[in-house]
């Protein structure tokens, strides 16, 4: 049985935040924990969020759903949220769900694209 424990760490620079997630699975209570952290950051005025998945070992449909809820909440607050450094099975799951480009680019389908020449968040990592 997989552990459902994740570790969420935050780094702040002005109105930008980098959220690093590590652990085995992102679902149920752990997904709710991520959503709560993102909502708190948005309420504090964060406008550029990057969720770093480099250390996340696995994700399920509940975890993908939580990332989409985070993306929707960011859009409602006029903020940009993107996912960075997804690897291995995480990247595969996001690609199979057809959500990888949406999450990496930080925009919901049907929303106005970022204007040419507009700065991207500095904390996005490759």
N, C-alpha and C positions, 0 to 999 in steps of 0.2 A: 504494500500500500504506500502511495506517495504521501509525503508530508505536504500539508497545505500552508506551511509557514513561509512567508516572504519577508524580506527586509527592504524597507523603503527609506532611502536617504535623500535629503534635499540639499541643494547648493543654490544660494541666491546671489544675484548681481543686479542691483536696482530692481527693475520691473521684470527681470528675466529669472527663470528658475530651471534648474536641471534636476530631474527626479530620477534616481538610479534604483532599479528594482533587481533584487537577486532572490533566488529561491527555486523551488521545484514546480509550483503550479499557481496559477492566478485564477481563482474561481471563488464563488461563495463569499465568505467573510473576508478573504484576502482581496477580492475584487472590490468589495465595499470599502475596504481600508484605502485602496488606491483612489477611488472616486472621492472619498472624504478628504484626502490630502489635496487633490486637485481642486476641489470646490473651495477649500480653505485658502489655497493660494490665489485663486481667482477673486475671492472676496477681499483679499489683502491688496488687490490691484495689480497682480501679476498679469502681464500681457503677452509674454512669450514663454511657453513651456516646452521643454524637451524631455521626453521620457526615454531614458537610456535602458535598453533591454539586453545589453551585452552579457550580463550575468544571470539572466533568467534562463532556467534549464528547460522548462516546458510551459505550455499554455493550452488552455482548452477553450471551448466556445464561450463559456462564462467570462473568461479573461478577455477574449476578443470583444465581447459585448461591453465589458467595462471600459476598454480603450475607446470604443465608439461613443459611449456615454460621456467620457471625458472630453472627447473631440466636440461633441454637441454642446456641452456646457461651456467650453472655451469659446465656441462660435457665438453663443448667446451673450457672452461677456465682451465680445469684440476682441478676443485674444486669439493667438495662434498657438496650436498645440501640434507637435509632431513627435513621431517615434524615431529613434535613432539606434543604430548598431544592433539590429536584430540579426541573429545568426542561427545556423543549423536548423533544428526543428521549429524554432520560433518563426524564423523567416519563411520556412516551408508552410506552416499553418496560416500565416498572414497572406502568403501568395495564393494558397489554395482557396482562401475565402475571398479572393479578389480585392482585398482591402490594403495590401501592402503599399501601393502608390498613394492612396488616400491618406494613410497614416504617416507615411514618410514625407509627403508634401504639406501636410497640415491643413488640408482643405476638404470640406464636405462637397460631394457632388452637387452641382447646381448652384453653388455659391460663387460669387465673383472671385476670379483668380487674383492673386497678388499682382499689383501693378509692376510693370517693368521698371527697374531701377530702385525699387523699394528695398530697404535693408532687410536681410534675413537675421534671425536671432544669432547672436554670437556664440551661444552655448551649444548649438547643434554640433554633434561630434560625428566623425566618420569612422 
